[in-house]
Amino acid sequence: MRGDPHAGGVALDVAAEVLRGNDAGGYTRPSPGLYPHQWNWDSAFCALGWSALDVERAWRELELLVAAQDAEGMIAHIAFDPAARTYWPGPEWWGGRTGRDGRPVSAITQPPVAATCLALLQERHPQPPERVRPIVLALHRWHRWFMTRRLVAGEPVIVHPWESGRDNAPEWDVPLSRVTPCDEALLQRRDTGFVDAAQRPATRDYRRYLALVALMADAGWDQRTLAERGAFRVLDPGFTAVLAAACDDLAGVAARLGDAEVADEEAAWSDALASALRARLGEDGRAGVVDLVTGERFPGCGAADALTELLPGLPSRAASAVADLVVGGALDSAVGVRSTSVGSPGFDAVNYWRGPVWANVTWLTALGLERRGLTAAAAVLRDRLRTFAQTAGMAEYAHPDDGRPLGGRDFSWTAALLLWERDG
Ligand code: 2M8
């Protein structure tokens, strides 16, 4: 991958090609073959990227994301294309759920970055209230779902590693180890047909991911039961910060539309989430991932700590500590923010969420830094996002030391975030 993205060179042309190539006609597949459905946070990032190419298509992405909302108000981690055959596990694992638009959906969710992306999109490419309001109301219902079904100790509980979006991050190793693995014969993995197995989750992880889904089915998919008594229950400061920022952003959009009731409720949720997370933050700006079954805190450091920077009202000392972590500290890499620090238990430089750099984490951390007024550090990360594109192209993730491409190729959110940055 050569070319200077600053000058609108090869990287941007390639990024545009990737997004167009992954267009499923209204939503964007994350990567050809490897991920052939609509994923939740991927789609929100893609909406931003599309806006640099086609504003109408950008808004369509968000409309199709919320169209898959289920009857409870959850927006699932995947809305499936029933015709796609290259991904496993498919819709048959999720208890026959469908979205409002009739598509089969999963029964777990993902980091709710959609409202933040909506707010950014509305700021740069505003649409009339009649178009924006239905999206706002759907996201409001989803946030309410978190606040009423998933809150424990004031924060949203993650009940499956896939909900974090950082599937096999070492933070989940101990909580997941208590889940009795399913029979290996049940696995029909397709991912390792696209990506070297050394860069993907281990078989032992997949056996537990699936066993956990079966346990969720046994609990009748009841969200309060899963949040309060499920086999896997974790507090992730990155996820809490993302939700608090999303509520704050949605409050802003709703206020500008004149929807005071929605705005007030979202603002109150944001405040409540932020104060719950602030209450357990250390001097170093880190709250740590907490296993709710044992109360133990993960001893290492990773993307969850970087994403804490998104928390509205993060005290300035904590905000600076996180900036020092990602620029010059344990999560520093020339191509962005490390998903896991070298010294953490379970670190692996080439394996998925156990060490490599991901463009979305770098970009979200830069957004948080900018919002906390740490603009110099934000600029450093934005520059590293461009370096990522130069060394790894549009790869799913990159090696934290030499920046070489890892995981899937032609990956949509890498392309989308590069386009959004260049367009600003
Ligand atoms: C990865 O997760 C999926 C399961 O959701 C998988 O590995 O099969 C994660 O990186 C997740 O964050 C991402 O949304 C998804 C699609 O890009 O892939």
Residues whose N, C-alpha, C, O or C-beta is under 5 A from the ligand:
A	BS01	2M8	P30 Y35 W39 D42 W162 G165 R166 D167
